[in-house]
Amino acid sequence: MSYTELLSEASQLHDTIINDRRFLHLNPGTGFDIQDTVSYVKKQLTDMEYEPQACGRAGLVALAGKGKEGKVFMLRADMDGLPIKEEADVDFASENGKMHACGHDMHTAMLLGAARLLKEHEDEIEGTVKLMFQPAEEIFEGSKDMIEAGLLENPSVDAAMMIHVMAGMPFPAGTVITAIPGVSAPAADYFEIKVKGKGCHGSMPNTGVDPINVAAHIVIALQEIHARELAMGDRAVLTIGTMNAGNAANVIPDVVTMGGSIRTFDEETRIFIKQRMTEIAKGIAQSFRAEAEVTFGSGCPTLFNDKVLTDEAYKYVKELLGEGKAFSSKDLSEAGDGQKSSKTAGSEDFAYVSHKVPSVMLAIAAGTPEKGYIYPQHHPKVMFDEDALCAGSAVYAYTALRWLEEHK
């Protein structure tokens, strides 16, 4: 059976997919607070004659297929934005102080497009396609929440795939790159360090304990973990992203609060860094007569790509898009056309799914620097090329159809 006409069918949905994307872009939410998005997605699915079901705090699940005996292939799109005030030069910029700066509006619109394609080919689905619309990816909580609510059951999922748009890639919009087998995205951990000193007048520092001074020493010392305590092959990033203290220029405050994140590619390094962070922060604080408390919040494990499924996805994407629009990260890296490493430093909470069922992550080019897409993901001026949308919808649908056909 051939589904190569899906690309043409997706192009006929061009205006519909763009309209979906622009509504979502105009009305972003963050975390689990995405009521406008959930309501819109639910209505679109219902209008297509799906029966979307709530899953977890703000997730949705729908099933495509006519109940044929067979396996279950899951397609995932995340729906949440970021707490960023948009500065992008587009006619449909968000005005509510939140922004789809990571492209999740693109993902959701592509999966809605795929849902339309699958509905048209529902008689041909050799099993079931489960559509996963997920909240709270940016805070690494949505996927886990949906899994705990039964995402992977009723019916049980056999394999899963996600697509992520990428801005600033040196490929035409709609070009798809499959991840390398194994770990392709690092584990992530958010943390907070609270340094407690003793406030006093700025002119008499000797009467207090300056937590800002202590925090500065801790920030510098934490970088020594990477410089002197990890081997060359232990890839990791430790970032302090926030530091908050005081309200007056002539007052030494009582407390400094710092926040940041860690990215690691293996569990041993992850545990070691967290241990040394705590020891260093507490030790330095004590040496300056202060106290430090280190707490770790939400996070996610490494994203693991199943080798067999990765190879299959690459084959399907090449069938659909052709040699010039489908690549593997491994081939690009070996040819010197990709980045220095095919592993990215961005974490992805689809990782929780990847540790439960065979999974694969695909990247789709959505804007080249030559066409003016110069800002990176999470930047207030980032833009994404909507020419990638139809290809993304077709890749979602085609991969699911082909996998189920080959595994019936």
PyMOL commands that set and color helices and strands:
alter all, ss='L'
color gray80, all
select helices_A, chain A and resi 6-12+14-26+35-47+104-120+122-124+142-148+205-207+211-229+267-287+307-321+323-325+329-335+351-354+369-371+386-406
alter helices_A, ss='H'
color red, helices_A
select strands_A, chain A and resi 53-55+59-64+71-78+127-134+159-166+176-178+182-185+187-196+200-201+236-244+251-252+255-264+291-300+303-305+326-328+359-365
alter strands_A, ss='S'
color yellow, strands_A
deselect
rebuild
show_as cartoon
